[in-house]
Amino acid sequence: VNDIFIFNEIIGHLGLLELPFKGRSYTWSNMQDSPLLEQLDWFFTSTNWISVYPFTEALP
């Protein structure tokens, strides 16, 4: 069993939702001429939080 599968199972079991990431698609670059771009940061919250704060978002 790989770690990503376990991570996704835990996220699903807890009923967490991913917060939208605003501002850019990637959070990391290797800063080369032909850059490698990755999204390394993820933000999760509960449905209760979204109910109280429906406009919550993650900013870079």
Residue frames as a rotation matrix with the C-alpha (Angstrom) as fourth column:
VAL 1
0.590 0.807 0.000 0.00
0.807 -0.590 0.000 0.00
0.000 0.000 -1.000 0.00
ASN 2
-0.346 -0.772 0.533 1.51
0.731 -0.578 -0.363 3.34
0.589 0.264 0.764 -0.97
ASP 3
-0.713 -0.064 -0.698 1.56
0.615 -0.534 -0.580 6.44
-0.336 -0.843 0.420 1.21
ILE 4
-0.908 0.408 -0.094 -0.57
-0.405 -0.798 0.447 8.54
0.107 0.444 0.889 -1.18
PHE 5
-0.311 0.817 -0.486 -3.35
0.090 0.534 0.841 5.95
0.946 0.218 -0.239 -1.04
ILE 6
-0.271 0.156 -0.950 -3.28
0.939 0.262 -0.224 5.97
0.214 -0.952 -0.218 2.77
PHE 7
-0.915 -0.109 -0.388 -3.24
0.209 -0.951 -0.226 9.78
-0.344 -0.288 0.894 2.82
ASN 8
-0.734 0.672 -0.101 -6.26
-0.454 -0.375 0.808 9.95
0.505 0.639 0.580 0.48
GLU 9
-0.194 0.647 -0.737 -8.11
0.498 0.713 0.494 7.35
0.845 -0.271 -0.461 2.56
ILE 10
-0.521 -0.058 -0.851 -7.56
0.834 -0.247 -0.494 9.42
-0.181 -0.967 0.177 5.72
ILE 11
-0.968 0.176 -0.177 -8.73
-0.210 -0.958 0.195 12.62
-0.135 0.226 0.965 3.99
GLY 12
-0.470 0.830 -0.301 -11.87
-0.285 0.180 0.942 10.82
0.835 0.529 0.151 2.82
HIS 13
-0.241 0.334 -0.911 -12.51
0.763 0.646 0.035 9.14
0.600 -0.686 -0.411 6.17
LEU 14
-0.648 -0.074 -0.758 -12.29
0.639 -0.595 -0.488 12.49
-0.414 -0.801 0.433 7.99
GLY 15
0.375 0.859 0.348 -14.55
0.911 -0.272 -0.310 14.13
-0.172 0.433 -0.885 5.42
LEU 16
-0.117 -0.503 -0.857 -12.04
0.291 -0.842 0.454 16.90
-0.950 -0.196 0.244 4.74
LEU 17
0.820 0.372 0.436 -12.38
0.540 -0.245 -0.805 19.25
-0.192 0.895 -0.402 1.80
GLU 18
-0.283 -0.939 0.196 -9.56
0.950 -0.245 0.194 20.84
-0.134 0.241 0.961 -0.14
LEU 19
0.354 0.326 -0.877 -9.53
0.282 -0.931 -0.232 24.63
-0.892 -0.165 -0.421 0.04
PRO 20
0.838 -0.064 0.542 -9.19
0.527 -0.163 -0.834 26.43
0.142 0.984 -0.103 -3.27
PHE 21
-0.044 -0.925 -0.378 -5.70
0.739 -0.285 0.610 27.79
-0.672 -0.253 0.696 -3.90
LYS 22
0.875 0.466 0.131 -5.95
0.447 -0.674 -0.588 31.29
-0.186 0.574 -0.798 -5.35
GLY 23
0.625 -0.594 -0.506 -3.32
-0.408 -0.802 0.437 33.34
-0.665 -0.067 -0.744 -7.14
ARG 24
-0.141 -0.674 -0.725 -1.29
-0.988 0.146 0.057 30.74
0.067 0.724 -0.686 -9.02
SER 25
0.718 0.477 -0.506 -1.34
-0.529 0.847 0.049 27.10
0.452 0.233 0.861 -10.02
TYR 26
0.382 -0.688 -0.616 2.08
0.469 0.719 -0.512 26.12
0.796 -0.094 0.598 -8.67
THR 27
0.990 -0.006 0.144 3.76
-0.128 -0.489 0.863 26.66
0.065 -0.873 -0.484 -5.31
TRP 28
0.354 -0.921 0.159 7.29
-0.014 0.165 0.986 25.54
-0.935 -0.352 0.045 -6.16
SER 29
0.972 -0.177 -0.157 9.74
-0.163 -0.020 -0.986 25.99
0.171 0.984 -0.048 -9.04
ASN 30
0.518 -0.855 -0.026 13.30
0.772 0.454 0.446 24.82
-0.369 -0.251 0.895 -9.56
MET 31
0.647 -0.165 -0.745 13.99
-0.112 -0.986 0.122 28.30
-0.754 0.005 -0.656 -11.05
GLN 32
-0.384 -0.757 0.529 15.62
0.478 0.327 0.815 26.93
-0.790 0.566 0.237 -14.23
ASP 33
-0.833 0.039 -0.551 15.31
-0.445 -0.638 0.628 28.37
-0.327 0.769 0.549 -17.77
SER 34
-0.306 0.767 -0.564 12.81
-0.392 0.438 0.809 25.62
0.867 0.469 0.167 -18.49
PRO 35
-0.577 -0.078 0.813 11.31
-0.809 -0.079 -0.582 25.38
0.110 -0.994 -0.018 -14.99
LEU 36
-0.612 0.441 -0.657 9.86
0.431 0.882 0.190 22.38
0.663 -0.167 -0.730 -13.27
LEU 37
-0.547 0.527 0.651 6.64
-0.705 -0.709 -0.018 23.58
0.452 -0.469 0.759 -11.61
GLU 38
-0.590 0.340 -0.732 4.84
0.464 0.885 0.037 21.68
0.660 -0.318 -0.680 -8.85
GLN 39
0.222 0.662 0.715 2.01
-0.574 -0.504 0.645 22.21
0.788 -0.554 0.268 -6.40
LEU 40
-0.575 -0.562 -0.595 3.52
0.169 0.630 -0.758 21.16
0.801 -0.536 -0.267 -3.09
ASP 41
-0.960 0.239 0.148 1.13
-0.228 -0.359 -0.905 22.90
-0.163 -0.902 0.399 -0.71
TRP 42
-0.416 0.887 -0.202 -2.35
0.299 0.344 0.890 21.58
0.859 0.310 -0.408 -0.03
PHE 43
-0.886 0.206 0.415 -4.92
-0.459 -0.515 -0.724 22.99
0.064 -0.832 0.551 2.38
PHE 44
-0.485 0.732 -0.479 -7.81
0.386 0.671 0.633 21.03
0.785 0.122 -0.608 3.88
THR 45
-0.804 0.323 0.499 -10.68
-0.590 -0.534 -0.605 21.92
0.071 -0.781 0.620 6.17
SER 46
-0.796 0.578 0.180 -13.92
0.433 0.752 -0.497 20.48
-0.422 -0.317 -0.849 7.49
THR 47
-0.384 0.765 0.517 -17.43
0.664 -0.160 0.730 20.92
0.642 0.623 -0.447 6.15
ASN 48
0.433 0.515 -0.740 -18.29
0.892 -0.365 0.268 22.69
-0.132 -0.775 -0.617 9.43
TRP 49
-0.354 -0.655 -0.667 -15.60
0.469 -0.742 0.480 25.30
-0.809 -0.143 0.570 8.79
ILE 50
-0.920 0.029 0.391 -16.84
0.366 -0.288 0.885 25.86
0.139 0.957 0.254 5.22
SER 51
0.027 0.999 -0.019 -20.39
0.887 -0.015 0.461 26.27
0.461 -0.029 -0.887 6.55
VAL 52
0.490 0.105 -0.865 -19.29
0.697 -0.643 0.317 29.03
-0.524 -0.758 -0.388 8.92
TYR 53
0.022 -0.607 -0.794 -16.67
-0.287 -0.765 0.577 30.60
-0.958 0.215 -0.191 6.62
PRO 54
0.638 0.385 0.667 -17.84
0.388 0.587 -0.710 29.84
-0.665 0.712 0.225 3.06
PHE 55
0.964 -0.267 0.006 -15.35
-0.140 -0.521 -0.842 32.19
0.228 0.811 -0.539 1.35
THR 56
0.510 -0.818 0.266 -12.22
-0.315 0.110 0.943 30.68
-0.800 -0.565 -0.201 2.92
GLU 57
0.950 -0.308 -0.052 -9.35
0.057 0.334 -0.941 30.29
0.307 0.891 0.335 0.45
ALA 58
0.449 -0.882 -0.146 -5.60
0.596 0.173 0.784 29.69
-0.666 -0.439 0.603 0.55
LEU 59
0.979 -0.182 -0.095 -3.32
-0.200 -0.749 -0.631 32.39
0.044 0.637 -0.770 -0.80
PRO 60
0.487 -0.867 -0.104 0.35
0.704 0.460 -0.541 31.99
0.517 0.191 0.834 -1.84
